[in-house]
Amino acid sequence: MSARYAGIAWTGAGYEVEVVDGAGRRAAEPSRWGAAAVTELISLIRDLSSDDEPVAVVLDSTNGLLDGPMTAAGLEVYRADPWVLPPRPRFGSVPAARLAEQARTAPGTLARVTAEGGSLTGRADEFHEVVRRSEPTRAALVAAGRWFEHGPRDAPRVALTFDDGPDPVHTRRVLEILDRYGVRATFFCVGHHAAALPDEVRRIADAGHEVGNHSWSHPFLADLTADQLREQLDRTAEAVARATGTAPTRFRPPYGALSPEVPAVLEDHPATLTMFDVDSRDWTRPGPERIAATVLESAGPGSVVLMHEGAGDRGQTVQALPSIVEGLLDRGLEPVTVGELDPPPVTRP
């Protein structure tokens, strides 16, 4: 690991950065950045780095928004997990100075994040164990009509969904392509971005697309308490409602991973847990042709397709999208919103 460490914390207003050297001295003045200023934040880390002395970025596990763009930019990124850190507040991550100090004093406790492994690099076994333990949770939500994974298999419609936005560049490019073909989609927005870019959220809704809740900071839900999860959902719903006038009625958990707290928290939210049955794996950036092929090889009537237009370089997804839409239309499959696949029940007098 390098000899300088940049702890980056998330807050309701954006990001806070503290950079220290190997002796614990500040290597730069503390700084604050808006949630839409990720490009500028990356430039700061690059400017502080050199070939001989790169700056290591340290995030905590409730920040699933920066590892993608930072690893794509070639930065050295590490994750600090809950068991090596003090308790987090109800809303926000561990302070930036504490993250930097953890890297300086105990670098062996951190996990190096890779572009291939994403935010959960090194936690695959734990992720699968959480999925296994969440099966009763899933069953309870299915029984309560609060779980949706795919639509009817006899209707020629497919829901394209986009996670982690809005993004100041890629969201507009996705919207332009969807408009060109006259099709609709569902965008699961993170509150951190929705609050910073309300005009982009409004643009999504005004174009006739559906807006869903994807948490505030894209955390691994197993690392949150019930109160922390509730705060993430509430604040994201409020950010979307401020932008569009309507709170989202669908929630997609980050990484598609549940936690035992989800059913209790959802009791306070009129939200359907909305999953997917086709994963484009576009976040691995395998190339636009591979992304399109993965979707078209797997999608069929009623499918819900997972893609991304935020929290990273989504240029490959944008390039793949025309081929995906054209391929679906050629097969007689109409791209629609999740709500059109899963309409609310009709209330009769």
VENHUVEN-V390886 format. One record per residue. RES is the residue in three letters. SS is DSSP state (helix for helix, strand for strand, loop for the rest). PHI is phi in whole degrees, 0 to 359 (* if undefined). BURIAL is b if it has 16 or more other C-alpha atoms within 10 Angstrom, else e. Layout:
[[RES & SS & PHI & BURIAL] [RES & SS & PHI & BURIAL]]
This chain:
[[MET & loop & * & b] [SER & loop & 291 & b] [ALA & loop & 261 & e] [ARG & strand & 228 & b] [TYR & strand & 226 & b] [ALA & strand & 251 & b] [GLY & strand & 279 & b] [ILE & strand & 237 & b] [ALA & strand & 255 & b] [TRP & strand & 256 & b] [THR & loop & 225 & b] [GLY & loop & 293 & b] [ALA & loop & 258 & e] [GLY & strand & 152 & b] [TYR & strand & 233 & b] [GLU & strand & 240 & b] [VAL & strand & 234 & b] [GLU & strand & 232 & b] [VAL & strand & 241 & b] [VAL & strand & 233 & b] [ASP & strand & 262 & b] [GLY & loop & 296 & e] [ALA & loop & 265 & e] [GLY & loop & 88 & e] [ARG & loop & 277 & e] [ARG & strand & 297 & b] [ALA & loop & 262 & b] [ALA & loop & 198 & e] [GLU & loop & 292 & e] [PRO & loop & 304 & e] [SER & strand & 218 & e] [ARG & strand & 234 & b] [TRP & strand & 223 & e] [GLY & strand & 291 & b] [ALA & loop & 296 & b] [ALA & loop & 270 & b] [ALA & loop & 256 & e] [VAL & helix & 295 & b] [THR & helix & 300 & e] [GLU & helix & 292 & e] [LEU & helix & 296 & b] [ILE & helix & 298 & b] [SER & helix & 299 & e] [LEU & helix & 300 & e] [ILE & helix & 297 & b] [ARG & helix & 296 & e] [ASP & helix & 294 & e] [LEU & helix & 278 & e] [SER & loop & 267 & b] [SER & loop & 216 & e] [ASP & loop & 300 & e] [ASP & loop & 278 & e] [GLU & loop & 217 & e] [PRO & loop & 291 & b] [VAL & strand & 261 & b] [ALA & strand & 273 & b] [VAL & strand & 270 & b] [VAL & strand & 236 & b] [LEU & strand & 242 & b] [ASP & strand & 258 & b] [SER & loop & 287 & b] [THR & loop & 269 & b] [ASN & loop & 253 & b] [GLY & loop & 257 & b] [LEU & loop & 251 & b] [LEU & loop & 255 & b] [ASP & helix & 298 & b] [GLY & helix & 299 & b] [PRO & helix & 295 & b] [MET & helix & 283 & b] [THR & helix & 291 & b] [ALA & helix & 297 & e] [ALA & loop & 277 & e] [GLY & loop & 85 & e] [LEU & loop & 279 & b] [GLU & strand & 271 & b] [VAL & strand & 239 & b] [TYR & strand & 233 & b] [ARG & strand & 242 & b] [ALA & strand & 257 & b] [ASP & loop & 268 & e] [PRO & helix & 303 & e] [TRP & helix & 287 & e] [VAL & helix & 249 & e] [LEU & loop & 236 & e] [PRO & loop & 289 & e] [PRO & loop & 301 & e] [ARG & loop & 277 & b] [PRO & loop & 289 & e] [ARG & loop & 300 & e] [PHE & loop & 221 & b] [GLY & loop & 117 & b] [SER & loop & 264 & b] [VAL & loop & 300 & b] [PRO & loop & 305 & b] [ALA & helix & 301 & b] [ALA & helix & 297 & b] [ARG & helix & 290 & b] [LEU & helix & 295 & b] [ALA & helix & 297 & b] [GLU & helix & 292 & b] [GLN & helix & 298 & b] [ALA & helix & 293 & b] [ARG & helix & 291 & b] [THR & helix & 266 & e] [ALA & loop & 216 & e] [PRO & helix & 300 & b] [GLY & helix & 291 & e] [THR & helix & 273 & b] [LEU & loop & 264 & b] [ALA & strand & 251 & b] [ARG & strand & 286 & b] [VAL & loop & 270 & b] [THR & loop & 246 & b] [ALA & loop & 296 & b] [GLU & loop & 287 & e] [GLY & loop & 273 & e] [GLY & helix & 68 & b] [SER & helix & 302 & b] [LEU & helix & 260 & b] [THR & loop & 311 & e] [GLY & loop & 86 & e] [ARG & loop & 243 & e] [ALA & helix & 300 & e] [ASP & helix & 298 & e] [GLU & helix & 295 & e] [PHE & helix & 302 & b] [HIS & helix & 294 & e] [GLU & helix & 292 & e] [VAL & helix & 297 & b] [VAL & helix & 300 & b] [ARG & helix & 296 & e] [ARG & helix & 291 & e] [SER & loop & 273 & b] [GLU & helix & 301 & e] [PRO & helix & 299 & e] [THR & helix & 298 & b] [ARG & helix & 299 & b] [ALA & helix & 298 & e] [ALA & helix & 295 & e] [LEU & helix & 291 & b] [VAL & helix & 299 & e] [ALA & helix & 297 & e] [ALA & loop & 272 & e] [GLY & loop & 71 & e] [ARG & loop & 249 & b] [TRP & strand & 231 & b] [PHE & strand & 224 & b] [GLU & loop & 238 & b] [HIS & loop & 202 & b] [GLY & loop & 266 & b] [PRO & loop & 301 & e] [ARG & loop & 277 & e] [ASP & loop & 253 & e] [ALA & loop & 248 & e] [PRO & loop & 281 & b] [ARG & strand & 224 & b] [VAL & strand & 224 & b] [ALA & strand & 259 & b] [LEU & strand & 271 & b] [THR & strand & 233 & b] [PHE & strand & 231 & b] [ASP & strand & 254 & b] [ASP & loop & 81 & b] [GLY & loop & 273 & b] [PRO & loop & 283 & b] [ASP & loop & 238 & b] [PRO & loop & 295 & b] [VAL & loop & 245 & e] [HIS & helix & 288 & b] [THR & helix & 299 & b] [ARG & helix & 296 & b] [ARG & helix & 294 & b] [VAL & helix & 296 & b] [LEU & helix & 298 & b] [GLU & helix & 297 & e] [ILE & helix & 292 & b] [LEU & helix & 299 & b] [ASP & helix & 295 & e] [ARG & helix & 300 & e] [TYR & helix & 263 & e] [GLY & loop & 67 & e] [VAL & loop & 239 & b] [ARG & loop & 244 & b] [ALA & loop & 214 & b] [THR & strand & 239 & b] [PHE & strand & 245 & b] [PHE & strand & 268 & b] [CYS & strand & 268 & b] [VAL & loop & 271 & b] [GLY & helix & 299 & b] [HIS & helix & 304 & b] [HIS & helix & 277 & b] [ALA & helix & 297 & b] [ALA & helix & 292 & b] [ALA & helix & 278 & b] [LEU & loop & 231 & b] [PRO & helix & 298 & b] [ASP & helix & 296 & e] [GLU & helix & 288 & b] [VAL & helix & 297 & b] [ARG & helix & 297 & b] [ARG & helix & 297 & b] [ILE & helix & 300 & b] [ALA & helix & 294 & b] [ASP & helix & 296 & e] [ALA & loop & 278 & e] [GLY & loop & 91 & e] [HIS & loop & 269 & b] [GLU & strand & 265 & b] [VAL & strand & 244 & b] [GLY & strand & 244 & b] [ASN & strand & 260 & b] [HIS & loop & 235 & b] [SER & loop & 78 & b] [TRP & loop & 271 & b] [SER & loop & 240 & b] [HIS & loop & 59 & b] [PRO & loop & 275 & b] [PHE & loop & 281 & b] [LEU & helix & 302 & b] [ALA & helix & 297 & b] [ASP & helix & 269 & e] [LEU & loop & 254 & b] [THR & loop & 280 & b] [ALA & helix & 300 & b] [ASP & helix & 295 & e] [GLN & helix & 294 & b] [LEU & helix & 295 & b] [ARG & helix & 300 & b] [GLU & helix & 295 & b] [GLN & helix & 298 & b] [LEU & helix & 293 & b] [ASP & helix & 300 & b] [ARG & helix & 291 & b] [THR & helix & 293 & b] [ALA & helix & 301 & b] [GLU & helix & 294 & b] [ALA & helix & 295 & b] [VAL & helix & 293 & b] [ALA & helix & 296 & b] [ARG & helix & 298 & b] [ALA & helix & 280 & b] [THR & helix & 247 & b] [GLY & loop & 88 & e] [THR & loop & 223 & e] [ALA & loop & 283 & b] [PRO & loop & 293 & b] [THR & loop & 250 & b] [ARG & strand & 229 & b] [PHE & strand & 234 & b] [ARG & loop & 247 & b] [PRO & loop & 289 & b] [PRO & helix & 305 & b] [TYR & helix & 65 & b] [GLY & helix & 66 & e] [ALA & loop & 253 & b] [LEU & loop & 265 & b] [SER & loop & 208 & b] [PRO & loop & 300 & b] [GLU & loop & 281 & b] [VAL & helix & 301 & b] [PRO & helix & 301 & b] [ALA & helix & 296 & e] [VAL & helix & 292 & b] [LEU & helix & 292 & b] [GLU & loop & 300 & e] [ASP & loop & 269 & e] [HIS & loop & 232 & b] [PRO & loop & 280 & e] [ALA & loop & 241 & b] [THR & strand & 268 & b] [LEU & strand & 290 & b] [THR & strand & 243 & b] [MET & loop & 256 & b] [PHE & loop & 199 & b] [ASP & loop & 239 & b] [VAL & strand & 229 & b] [ASP & strand & 254 & b] [SER & loop & 290 & b] [ARG & loop & 52 & b] [ASP & helix & 293 & b] [TRP & helix & 294 & b] [THR & helix & 279 & e] [ARG & loop & 54 & b] [PRO & loop & 277 & e] [GLY & loop & 112 & e] [PRO & helix & 300 & b] [GLU & helix & 294 & e] [ARG & helix & 291 & b] [ILE & helix & 299 & b] [ALA & helix & 298 & b] [ALA & helix & 295 & e] [THR & helix & 301 & b] [VAL & helix & 294 & b] [LEU & helix & 289 & b] [GLU & helix & 286 & e] [SER & helix & 253 & e] [ALA & loop & 284 & b] [GLY & loop & 213 & b] [PRO & loop & 307 & b] [GLY & loop & 87 & b] [SER & loop & 293 & b] [VAL & strand & 245 & b] [VAL & strand & 259 & b] [LEU & strand & 267 & b] [MET & strand & 221 & b] [HIS & strand & 223 & b] [GLU & loop & 229 & b] [GLY & loop & 216 & b] [ALA & loop & 60 & b] [GLY & loop & 159 & b] [ASP & loop & 279 & b] [ARG & loop & 256 & b] [GLY & helix & 301 & b] [GLN & helix & 293 & b] [THR & helix & 296 & b] [VAL & helix & 299 & b] [GLN & helix & 294 & b] [ALA & helix & 282 & b] [LEU & helix & 301 & b] [PRO & helix & 302 & b] [SER & helix & 295 & b] [ILE & helix & 294 & b] [VAL & helix & 297 & b] [GLU & helix & 297 & e] [GLY & helix & 296 & b] [LEU & helix & 294 & b] [LEU & helix & 296 & b] [ASP & helix & 298 & e] [ARG & loop & 268 & e] [GLY & loop & 78 & e] [LEU & loop & 255 & b] [GLU & strand & 270 & b] [PRO & strand & 288 & b] [VAL & strand & 224 & b] [THR & loop & 283 & b] [VAL & helix & 299 & b] [GLY & helix & 299 & b] [GLU & helix & 283 & b] [LEU & helix & 283 & b] [ASP & loop & 231 & b] [PRO & loop & 293 & e] [PRO & loop & 295 & e] [PRO & loop & 297 & e] [VAL & loop & 280 & e] [THR & loop & 269 & e] [ARG & loop & 256 & e] [PRO & loop & 293 & e]]
